[in-house]
Amino acid sequence: MYRRALELIPGGVNSPVRAMRAVGLDEPLFVRRGEGAYIEDLDGNRYVDWVMSWGPLLFGHADHETIAAVVEAAERGTTFGAPTEAEVELAAEIVDAVPSVEKVRLVSSGTEAAMSAVRLARAHTARDRILKFAGCYHGHVDALLASAGSGVATLGLPSSPGIPTRVTEHTIVSPYNDVDAAAAAVARYGEGLAAIIVEPVAGNMGVVPPERGFLTALRRLCDGSGALLIFDEVITGFRVARGGAQERFGISPDLTVLGKIAGGGLPLAAFGGRSEIMDRLAPGGDVYQAGTLSGNPLATAAGLAVLRRLRDPHVYDELEARGARLEAALAPHGHVQRVGAMATLFMTDGPVRNFADAQACDTDRYGALFRHLLAHGVYVAPSQFECMFVSLAHGDEEIERTAQALADFDG
Ligand SMILES: *Cc1c(COP(=O)(O)O)cnc(C)c1O
């Protein structure tokens, strides 16, 4: 099947990390089905799945309530390109959950949501510059695919061919968790700064929690310079707390980007914030943004089926407890960093505070660990720079299986 895919699809995959090259495999896993905490490949092998489609599945694969809601919605029609009741209800659920969000617009991917939030921030401030942090990922938006050159905080260079330098020259890249570097960047570029965008818990360089004072400092820097603070909570939203990292750490951003869990495993994402800012969007305002499948009935049904169950605080107590048990199982084998239901086993003595620290990890050893676990029926992210995603489908049995698979890993 991979050979066939290679003939038809570039690299044989529809998203690069799936190819598993970073962990030294020649071919990716083809998944046939999932159930709870498990996936099954085309050859019929079963694995405990800690990737969970990279975060969306808080209740595990093929969750019955989600399936029932999607089937019921599908029978009434899969898309209308017109307003529906379910999208209003999903918006209400998001506004109720996420502290800083008064109005929200639904889109289809996290990339689209981040792109739109940046456009809105630029329009609202009438400025162009964006400050982002090395190692944070905000989808494959041109302006946000910038990597830092040498130095503390630098103008971004395109990190992919096909992106004009003109597009990333407004992007400033600064190291994560470095308040002084962010302050220096704002002192230098603050006048033209539209927004600081950050993953409030970084998940795309492995889990890197914000150090005490980092998010508060970003809030202060935005207030002082007139830039907007954008929290990219595509991973953290509904995961580290019902209201995301902004609830967990008590910091209020101006705009929030959501995705993954928000769509309950279907393609849905969102961006939201204060009404005064969100009302700049067309048709009420002049900032254009649109989508044929935005607020899609199947995706809103799945999102609602998941988000409605998150009002029960027991959900987050359980995720925290299971996360802690997973952390204890991983701890003998490397340096674990965890926030709630997201964790990374770093091949280093730690701590990992930023992207440079993450890049210094022993990725060959991580590859060996990945291959060992896969051979023992445990599927973790095929890259050191990703998270393990705990869901409510992961119980003691799955954690114990993982611990046992780890036990005889000698790297
Ligand atoms: C996954 C992710 C995105 C992009 O979302 P897609 O739906 O893959 O486009 C953006 N930001 C963060 C923090 C993410 O983890």
The ligand as an ORCA input file, in Angstrom:
! r2SCAN-3c Opt
* xyz 0 1
  C      -1.895     21.245     15.051
  C      -1.554     22.662     15.337
  C      -1.881     23.709     14.456
  C      -2.379     23.444     13.063
  O      -3.602     22.825     13.033
  P      -3.998     22.008     11.681
  O      -5.423     21.632     11.931
  O      -3.049     20.863     11.598
  O      -3.839     22.961     10.549
  C      -1.702     25.013     14.871
  N      -1.197     25.290     16.078
  C      -0.852     24.326     16.952
  C      -0.338     24.705     18.291
  C      -0.988     22.985     16.593
  O      -0.574     22.025     17.435
*
